[in-house]
Amino acid sequence: MKILGIDEAGRGPVLGSMMICGYLIDESKRAELKASGAKDSKLLAPAKREAIAAKLRDIADDYVVLKAGVKEIDEAVDKGNLNVLEMEKMAEIIRTLRPDKAIVDCPETNTARFARRLSALAGMTVIAENYADATYVEVSAASILAKSEREKEIALLHKEHGFFGTGYTSDERTITFLKDWLERNKGLPGFARKSWITSQVLVATKEQRTLKWLNAERD
């Protein structure tokens, strides 16, 4: 039986894409997969995660990583539901890899509703659970590969634009980078999610400062 695990990386950051990975493996390889050390990617140090990722690529029967870019994410948020975008990407992975069983890390608390809607899109019954990356090793593997692909993108952005930390709003280095960027440019960088509250607050703060400066010039 072919089992597919699906998880994402980069849903929350203000900078960069979200990666959704589908990891397909034959049930007979589950013991080997467990022995690889696969677990929720958030629990692994970067070097350890990359070492395990290399093993996972060798063990897999197949895997797919889809990218949801900044523009796609902003459009989804503007329509009111990022979960729909994630669901559509998951369904695309399932239809591509055609597993016998599919398990996804559910992005919303109503797992039964999400499972019904995803199953209808995917054309097969899907298991959707919160924290599936901590319960199912196939989903853990997907989590690691999704994180690995996002980190590759972030490294390229660092090389091109300078170091900005993780891209998460909780990272002071990220916020400092955005503030400095706005001081030098008219708007946010192309790899920033403009629909994020953090982005909107930073832009509004700059506009208020500019308005005060213009008013002071007129006085």
N, C-alpha and C positions, 0 to 999 in steps of 0.2 A: 504494500500500500504506500502510495506517495503522499507525504504530509507536507503541507505548506504553512510556514509561519510568516506573518507580516507585522512589521513595526516601522515607526518613523523616527527620524532624528531632526531636530531643528524646528519644531512646531512653534516654540515660544520666543526665539530671539528676534531682535529688531533688525539685525543685519543677516543677510544671506538667505539661501534657499532652505526649503524643507525637503528631506530625502525620505522616500518610502521604499522599503526593501521587502521583497518576497523571497523567502529561502525555502527551496524544495529539497526534500531528502526522503529516501526510502526508509520505511519503518525499521528495516533490518540494521540501519546504521545509527540508530538512536544512541546506543551505548558508546559508539565511537565519538558521536557528537558531544555527549555528556563529558567524556574523557578529555575533550579538547579544552575544557575550562570555560565554555560558553555560559555567560550569565548576562543579566541586565547590563548594558553598556555603561550606564551611569556608575556602576560599582567597580569599574576597571580603570586603572591608570592608563594614560595614553599609550605608553610603550607596550604594556601587557595586552591592551585591546588590539593593537596592530599585529602583534605576534599571533594572537588567537584568530584574528581576521584572516590571516594568510592560511591557517589550517582550515578554516571554515570554507574558504573558496575551493580548497582541494577536496574536501569531503562532500560538498554539495552535489546533488544530481543536476541542479540548475539554480540560478538565482537571477533576480531582476531588481535593479534600482531605478526608480522613477524620481525625477526632480519636479518639485512644485516651486517655480521661480517666484521672485518678489512680486512681479506683476500679477501672476495668477493668484497669489495669496491676497494681495490688496483687493483684487476684484471679488474674491470670495468673501472677504470680510465686509466689503461694501454691500454685498447682497445679503449679509446677515448671518452667514454660517460657514465657518472654515471646515467644519466636520463634513459637509457635503463634498468639498474638494478632496479631502482625504479619502472619503468613501469611494469616490469615483476612481481615484488612483488605485485603491485596493482592488476594486472590481476589475480594473484593467489588468492588474497583475494576475489575478485569479484566472481570468479568461485566457491569458497568455500561457500560463504554466499548467493549467488544467489538472489540478491535484485530485486525489481521492478524498482528501480531508483538508480543510483550510481553517486556520486559527489566527485571529487578529487581536492585536492590542487595541481595545476600544477607546476612542478619544472622549466618549461621553458617558455619563453615569447611567443613563437608560440603555443598558447593554442589550436588552431584549429587542427594543425598537431598532437600534442600530443593526443588530444581526438580521432582523427581518428585511430591512431596506437594502442592506448590502447583499444578502442572499438573492433578492429579486434582481439586483443589478448584475450579479456575478453568474447567475444561472445555476447555482448550487447552494446547498445549506452550508452556512458558515457559522463557526463558533466565535463569538465576540465577548471578550472578558476584559475588565480593568486589570492592570498589572499582569497581563498574560506573559510579558517578558520575564517575569519572575517565577512563572509557573510552568511554562512550556519551553523546552530547550530549543525548539525550532524558532520560536518567536525571539528568544534570547539571541540566537544566531542572526536573525534579521535585524535586531536592534544594533548589534555590533557592526554589521556591514553598512547599515544606514548611517551610523555615526562616523564610520571610517570615510565614507564618501563625502559627508558634509565637512569633515575636517580637511580633506583634500581641497575642497573649494575654498574654505576659509584661509588655508595656507597660501593659495594663489592670490586671494584678495589682499592678504597681508603684504605679499611681495609687490603687488601693483600699487597699493594705496598707503602702505605703512601699517604698523601693528596697531590693532584696535581691541585686543583681548578676544573674548569668546563670542562677542556679538549679542550677548544677553543683556537685558536691561538692568540686571542686578550687578553687572560688572562695571565698576567705576571707570575703567579704561575705555570701555565702549562709549559711555556717556561723554567722557572728556573728548574722545575722538569726534563725536558728532557735533559737540559744541564748537570745537576748533574748526571743523569743516564748514559749519554755518557761518562762522566769522569770516571765512575766506571765500565763500561761494554764496550764490543767491538761493540755493535750495539744498536739499539732502542728496547724498550720493545715490547713484542708480541702484545700488545693492541694499538700500535701506527700505524697510517696509513703512510706507507713508501712512498706512491705515492704523499703525500702532499708536496708542495714546502717547507713549514716550516721544515719538516723532512729532506728533501734533503739538505737544506742549513745548518742545524745544523750538519749533518753528514759530509758534505764537509768541514765545518769550522774546525771540530775536525781533520779530515784527514790532512788538511793543517798544523795545529799546530803540529801534529805528525811528518809530513814530515820535517818541519823546525827543530824540535828537533833532528831527526835522522841525518840530514845534519850537524847540529851544533856539534853533537857527533863525526862525521867523521873528522871535521876540526881540 
